Amino acid sequence: MIRPPAESPGYQVGLAGASTLLGQEILRVLHDRAFPVRQLFKFETETEEPDLPVLDLSGQVGFEPNVMDEEPESLDVLFLAARPHSKSGESDLLGKALAAAGATAMSPGQASCVVIDSSNALAEVPGRRLSIPSCPKAPSAASENNLATVLVSPHPATIVLSRILLSLAARYAVKDCVAQIFLPASELGPRGIEELQKQAVSLLSFQKPPQKVFGAQMAFNLLARLPGKHAAEITVSESAIRREVRECLSGSLPLPALCFSHAAVFYSLAFSIFVELGEKPAKDDVTAALSGSGMTVRRRSEAAPNQVDAAGSAEILLDAITSDPDRLGGFWIWAAVDNIRLAAENAVDIAEHSLSARQRKQ
């Protein structure tokens, strides 16, 4: 557990987008870990997001230490859990949050606090660095020799792929990798969750399902791409995942070929991954390489993990490793993880590692 500064009872924490799915989960993780917060400042803007019909995240999460809505004098850490709603500079959510951190959207590196971007809000800012503290082989800006100000908590799909591939690369030569990623409705926030629920209810009532968000029937279906108005938003996320994977692997092994699909589930990512290893190890050895570091490999006698099983935990669940009968050294990996919980825990991991490193440096 991280300790607060000696001269104060805790940290000044800012959270931009506290009412989003990710923002609410970050609050839960801060509470669960007893993160030493002196004051919590929320930065919000007007939103048309619907109330959650399946899981109400709008209520108390058991963590309200002096929640403030006015601008603070200074911050120690700022979480960005939502993209800005406009590009109006200091008047939007991002601008207000960064101003409180002593920075601007164009030069967030001026911030005196640690800025943790979990929403791809600072994608174009130079000097930003990815960090996955739970993955030792991944690049991290939280070390004592590299105390970066703007740290990026990558998309949870990036975290899962990095953990799996870097864990394998620590023991074997990874020759090739292909990954199919199944995205849940929560990738589009509460509006995606709401429409998926309404579609399911409509279809079971023999009515025409609404398609305002997905642009197609998502319920009881699987889509290779979204034709609706939010297709561009998903494309941005997919591009971000590809960019982050390149940065995390940093030339240490071949880049995986990625393909994205949309599954009719509310929460959690699922992955179907094929890897080809040069040493042609046994399945038990591959299982050992993937066990630990936040990953659990189930036995063949156990039920295969799914997206429902993964909900509520940041643990990456892997099914029993399967050898490809026609590709010597080829293995199939099925994985599932709660996308919201994993993103929130990684963001708080970054905060803990960065603040601890700064304390040791002082």
C-alpha positions as CSV (number, residue, x, y, z in Angstrom):
1,M,0.0,0.0,0.0
2,I,1.3,3.4,-0.9
3,R,2.1,5.8,2.0
4,P,1.0,9.5,2.0
5,P,3.6,12.3,2.1
6,A,5.2,12.6,5.5
7,E,4.0,16.3,5.8
8,S,0.4,15.6,4.9
9,P,-2.4,13.0,5.6
10,G,-2.8,12.1,2.0
11,Y,-2.7,13.2,-1.6
12,Q,-4.7,15.7,-3.6
13,V,-6.4,13.6,-6.3
14,G,-8.2,14.8,-9.4
15,L,-10.6,12.7,-11.5
16,A,-11.8,13.9,-14.9
17,G,-14.9,11.9,-15.9
18,A,-15.8,10.6,-12.5
19,S,-19.3,9.6,-13.7
20,T,-18.1,7.5,-16.5
21,L,-17.9,3.7,-16.3
22,L,-14.1,3.9,-15.9
23,G,-14.3,6.9,-13.5
24,Q,-16.6,5.0,-11.2
25,E,-14.4,1.9,-11.3
26,I,-11.3,4.0,-10.5
27,L,-13.2,5.3,-7.4
28,R,-13.9,1.7,-6.4
29,V,-10.2,0.7,-6.8
30,L,-9.0,3.7,-4.8
31,H,-11.4,2.7,-2.0
32,D,-10.5,-1.0,-2.1
33,R,-6.8,-0.2,-1.8
34,A,-7.2,2.4,0.9
35,F,-5.4,4.9,-1.4
36,P,-4.4,7.8,0.9
37,V,-6.6,10.6,-0.5
38,R,-6.7,13.9,1.4
39,Q,-9.2,15.5,-1.1
40,L,-10.8,14.2,-4.3
41,F,-11.6,16.8,-6.9
42,K,-14.1,15.8,-9.7
43,F,-14.2,17.5,-13.1
44,E,-17.4,16.9,-15.0
45,T,-19.2,18.4,-18.0
46,E,-22.8,18.2,-19.2
47,T,-23.5,14.8,-20.7
48,E,-26.3,13.0,-22.4
49,E,-25.2,9.6,-21.3
50,P,-28.2,7.5,-20.1
51,D,-28.5,6.0,-16.7
52,L,-27.2,2.4,-16.6
53,P,-30.1,0.0,-17.0
54,V,-28.1,-3.2,-16.1
55,L,-25.7,-2.1,-13.4
56,D,-26.3,1.1,-11.5
57,L,-22.9,2.8,-11.0
58,S,-24.4,6.2,-10.2
59,G,-24.7,5.6,-6.4
60,Q,-22.2,5.6,-3.6
61,V,-19.1,3.5,-4.1
62,G,-18.1,3.8,-0.4
63,F,-15.4,6.4,-1.2
64,E,-16.2,10.0,-0.8
65,P,-13.3,11.7,1.0
66,N,-14.0,15.5,0.8
67,V,-15.2,15.3,-2.8
68,M,-14.9,18.8,-4.2
69,D,-16.3,20.4,-7.4
70,E,-14.4,23.7,-7.2
71,E,-10.9,24.0,-8.7
72,P,-8.1,23.0,-6.3
73,E,-5.0,25.0,-5.7
74,S,-2.8,22.0,-6.6
75,L,-2.9,18.3,-7.4
76,D,-0.6,15.4,-6.7
77,V,-2.2,13.0,-9.3
78,L,-4.8,13.5,-12.0
79,F,-6.7,10.6,-13.6
80,L,-8.2,11.2,-17.0
81,A,-11.1,8.8,-17.3
82,A,-13.0,10.6,-20.2
83,R,-12.2,12.2,-23.5
84,P,-13.0,15.9,-23.8
85,H,-16.4,16.7,-25.2
86,S,-15.0,19.6,-27.3
87,K,-11.8,21.3,-28.4
88,S,-12.6,24.6,-26.7
89,G,-9.3,24.7,-24.8
90,E,-9.5,25.5,-21.1
91,S,-13.3,25.6,-21.0
92,D,-13.8,21.8,-21.6
93,L,-13.4,18.9,-19.2
94,L,-9.8,18.2,-20.3
95,G,-8.8,21.8,-20.2
96,K,-10.1,22.4,-16.7
97,A,-8.5,19.2,-15.3
98,L,-5.1,20.0,-16.8
99,A,-5.3,23.6,-15.7
100,A,-5.7,22.3,-12.1
101,A,-2.6,20.2,-12.7
102,G,-0.7,23.3,-13.8
103,A,-0.7,22.4,-17.5
104,T,-2.6,22.7,-20.8
105,A,-3.7,20.3,-23.4
106,M,-0.9,21.3,-25.6
107,S,1.8,21.1,-23.0
108,P,0.7,18.7,-20.3
109,G,4.4,18.0,-19.5
110,Q,4.4,21.2,-17.5
111,A,2.1,19.7,-14.9
112,S,3.6,19.5,-11.4
113,C,1.5,16.4,-10.6
114,V,1.4,13.0,-12.2
115,V,-1.2,12.9,-15.1
116,I,-2.5,9.4,-15.9
117,D,-4.4,9.3,-19.2
118,S,-6.7,6.3,-19.3
119,S,-9.0,7.6,-22.1
120,N,-6.7,8.3,-25.0
121,A,-7.3,12.1,-24.4
122,L,-3.6,13.0,-24.8
123,A,-2.9,10.7,-27.7
124,E,-1.2,13.4,-29.8
125,V,0.9,14.9,-27.0
126,P,4.6,14.4,-27.4
127,G,6.5,13.0,-24.4
128,R,3.6,10.8,-23.2
129,R,4.7,7.3,-22.1
130,L,2.9,4.0,-21.6
131,S,3.0,2.2,-18.3
132,I,1.9,-1.3,-17.3
133,P,3.5,-1.7,-13.8
134,S,2.1,-5.3,-13.5
135,C,4.0,-6.3,-16.6
136,P,7.8,-6.1,-15.7
137,K,9.0,-6.5,-19.3
138,A,6.7,-3.7,-20.6
139,P,8.0,-0.1,-20.8
140,S,7.2,1.9,-17.8
141,A,7.6,5.6,-17.0
142,A,7.3,5.0,-13.2
143,S,10.9,4.1,-12.5
144,E,13.1,6.3,-10.4
145,N,15.3,7.1,-13.4
146,N,12.5,8.2,-15.6
147,L,9.9,10.2,-13.6
148,A,7.7,11.2,-16.5
149,T,4.8,13.6,-15.8
150,V,2.2,12.3,-18.4
151,L,1.7,8.5,-18.1
152,V,-0.6,6.6,-20.3
153,S,-2.6,3.6,-19.0
154,P,-3.2,1.7,-22.2
155,H,-6.3,0.0,-23.4
156,P,-7.0,-3.2,-21.5
157,A,-6.7,-5.2,-24.7
158,T,-3.1,-3.8,-25.0
159,I,-2.4,-4.9,-21.4
160,V,-3.6,-8.4,-22.0
161,L,-1.7,-8.9,-25.2
162,S,1.5,-7.4,-23.7
163,R,1.3,-9.6,-20.6
164,I,0.7,-12.8,-22.6
165,L,3.3,-12.2,-25.4
166,L,6.0,-10.8,-23.1
167,S,5.6,-13.7,-20.7
168,L,6.1,-16.1,-23.5
169,A,9.0,-14.1,-25.0
170,A,10.8,-14.3,-21.6
171,R,11.2,-18.1,-22.2
172,Y,10.7,-18.7,-25.9
173,A,11.2,-17.1,-29.3
174,V,7.8,-15.9,-30.5
175,K,7.8,-16.4,-34.2
176,D,4.2,-15.3,-35.0
177,C,1.0,-14.2,-33.4
178,V,-2.6,-13.6,-34.5
179,A,-5.2,-12.3,-32.1
180,Q,-9.0,-11.9,-32.5
181,I,-10.4,-9.4,-29.9
182,F,-14.1,-9.5,-29.0
183,L,-15.2,-6.1,-27.8
184,P,-18.2,-5.7,-25.4
185,A,-20.9,-3.1,-25.5
186,S,-19.2,-1.1,-22.7
187,E,-16.6,0.0,-25.2
188,L,-19.2,2.6,-26.1
189,G,-20.0,3.5,-22.6
190,P,-23.5,3.5,-21.0
191,R,-25.2,4.3,-24.3
192,G,-23.9,1.0,-25.7
193,I,-25.0,-1.0,-22.6
194,E,-28.5,0.7,-22.7
195,E,-29.0,-0.1,-26.4
196,L,-27.9,-3.7,-26.1
197,Q,-30.4,-4.2,-23.3
198,K,-33.2,-2.5,-25.2
199,Q,-32.4,-4.6,-28.3
200,A,-32.6,-7.9,-26.3
201,V,-35.9,-6.9,-24.7
202,S,-37.4,-5.8,-28.1
203,L,-36.4,-9.0,-29.9
204,L,-37.9,-11.1,-27.1
205,S,-41.1,-9.1,-27.4
206,F,-41.1,-9.5,-31.2
207,Q,-40.5,-5.8,-31.8
208,K,-38.0,-4.0,-34.0
209,P,-34.8,-3.4,-32.0
210,P,-33.4,0.2,-31.7
211,Q,-30.2,0.7,-33.7
212,K,-29.2,4.3,-32.9
213,V,-25.8,3.3,-31.4
214,F,-24.7,0.1,-33.1
215,G,-26.4,0.8,-36.4
216,A,-27.3,-2.9,-36.5
217,Q,-28.7,-5.7,-34.4
218,M,-26.1,-6.4,-31.8
219,A,-28.2,-8.5,-29.4
220,F,-27.9,-12.3,-29.9
221,N,-25.4,-11.5,-32.7
222,L,-21.7,-11.0,-33.5
223,L,-20.6,-8.1,-35.7
224,A,-17.3,-7.8,-37.6
225,R,-17.7,-4.0,-37.6
226,L,-20.2,-1.3,-36.6
227,P,-22.0,0.5,-39.4
228,G,-23.5,3.1,-37.1
229,K,-22.5,6.7,-36.3
230,H,-20.1,5.5,-33.5
231,A,-18.1,3.4,-35.9
232,A,-15.5,6.2,-36.1
233,E,-15.1,6.1,-32.3
234,I,-14.4,2.4,-32.3
235,T,-11.9,2.9,-35.2
236,V,-10.0,5.4,-33.0
237,S,-9.9,2.8,-30.2
238,E,-8.7,0.1,-32.5
239,S,-6.0,2.3,-33.9
240,A,-4.9,3.2,-30.4
241,I,-4.6,-0.4,-29.4
242,R,-2.4,-1.1,-32.5
243,R,-0.2,1.9,-31.6
244,E,0.1,0.9,-28.0
245,V,0.9,-2.7,-28.8
246,R,3.8,-1.5,-31.0
247,E,5.1,0.7,-28.2
248,C,4.8,-2.0,-25.5
249,L,6.5,-4.7,-27.5
250,S,9.1,-2.1,-28.7
251,G,10.7,-4.3,-31.3
252,S,11.4,-7.2,-28.9
253,L,9.2,-9.6,-30.8
254,P,7.1,-9.7,-34.0
255,L,4.0,-7.6,-33.9
256,P,0.7,-9.6,-33.7
257,A,-1.9,-9.4,-36.4
258,L,-5.0,-8.0,-34.8
259,C,-8.7,-8.3,-35.7
260,F,-11.6,-6.8,-33.9
261,S,-15.2,-8.0,-33.5
262,H,-18.2,-6.9,-31.4
263,A,-19.8,-9.4,-29.1
264,A,-23.3,-9.2,-27.6
265,V,-22.1,-8.9,-24.0
266,F,-22.2,-5.9,-21.6
267,Y,-18.7,-6.1,-20.0
268,S,-15.4,-7.9,-20.5
269,L,-13.0,-8.6,-23.4
270,A,-12.4,-12.0,-24.9
271,F,-9.4,-13.0,-27.0
272,S,-8.7,-15.9,-29.3
273,I,-4.9,-15.9,-29.8
274,F,-2.7,-18.1,-31.9
275,V,1.1,-18.0,-31.2
276,E,3.9,-19.9,-32.9
277,L,7.0,-20.5,-30.7
278,G,10.4,-21.4,-32.0
279,E,11.4,-23.8,-29.3
280,K,8.3,-26.0,-29.8
281,P,7.7,-26.5,-26.0
282,A,5.2,-28.8,-24.4
283,K,1.8,-27.5,-23.4
284,D,2.6,-27.8,-19.7
285,D,5.7,-25.5,-20.2
286,V,3.6,-22.9,-22.0
287,T,1.0,-23.1,-19.2
288,A,3.8,-22.5,-16.6
289,A,5.0,-19.5,-18.6
290,L,1.6,-17.9,-18.6
291,S,0.8,-18.6,-14.9
292,G,1.1,-15.7,-12.5
293,S,1.5,-12.0,-13.1
294,G,-2.2,-11.5,-12.9
295,M,-3.0,-14.5,-15.1
296,T,-4.7,-17.8,-14.2
297,V,-4.7,-20.8,-16.6
298,R,-7.6,-23.2,-16.0
299,R,-7.3,-26.9,-16.2
300,R,-8.9,-29.0,-18.9
301,S,-11.2,-30.5,-16.3
302,E,-12.5,-27.0,-15.4
303,A,-15.0,-24.9,-17.3
304,A,-13.6,-22.7,-20.0
305,P,-13.5,-19.0,-18.9
306,N,-15.9,-16.6,-20.5
307,Q,-16.7,-12.9,-20.4
308,V,-19.3,-13.3,-17.7
309,D,-16.8,-15.2,-15.4
310,A,-14.3,-12.4,-15.8
311,A,-16.6,-9.5,-14.8
312,G,-15.7,-7.8,-11.6
313,S,-12.0,-8.8,-11.5
314,A,-8.8,-7.6,-13.1
315,E,-7.5,-11.2,-13.3
316,I,-6.8,-12.4,-16.8
317,L,-8.5,-15.8,-17.2
318,L,-7.0,-18.3,-19.7
319,D,-8.4,-21.5,-20.9
320,A,-6.3,-24.7,-20.9
321,I,-3.6,-24.2,-23.6
322,T,-4.3,-26.1,-26.8
323,S,-1.7,-27.3,-29.3
324,D,-2.4,-26.7,-33.0
325,P,-2.4,-30.2,-34.6
326,D,-1.1,-28.9,-37.9
327,R,1.5,-26.4,-36.7
328,L,4.3,-27.7,-34.6
329,G,5.1,-25.1,-32.0
330,G,1.7,-23.5,-32.5
331,F,-0.7,-22.9,-29.6
332,W,-4.2,-21.5,-29.1
333,I,-5.0,-19.3,-26.2
334,W,-8.4,-18.2,-25.1
335,A,-8.5,-15.3,-22.6
336,A,-11.2,-13.2,-20.9
337,V,-10.9,-10.1,-18.6
338,D,-13.1,-7.4,-17.3
339,N,-12.1,-4.4,-19.4
340,I,-13.3,-1.7,-17.0
341,R,-11.8,-3.2,-13.9
342,L,-8.4,-4.0,-15.5
343,A,-8.2,-0.4,-16.9
344,A,-9.0,1.1,-13.5
345,E,-6.5,-1.1,-11.6
346,N,-3.7,-0.3,-14.0
347,A,-4.4,3.4,-13.7
348,V,-4.2,3.2,-9.9
349,D,-1.1,0.9,-10.2
350,I,0.6,3.7,-12.2
351,A,-0.3,6.3,-9.5
352,E,1.1,4.2,-6.7
353,H,4.3,3.4,-8.5
354,S,4.9,6.9,-9.7
355,L,4.2,8.6,-6.4
356,S,6.4,6.1,-4.5
357,A,9.2,6.6,-7.0
358,R,9.0,10.4,-6.6
359,Q,9.1,10.0,-2.8
360,R,12.2,7.9,-3.1
361,K,13.8,10.4,-5.5
362,Q,13.2,13.3,-3.2
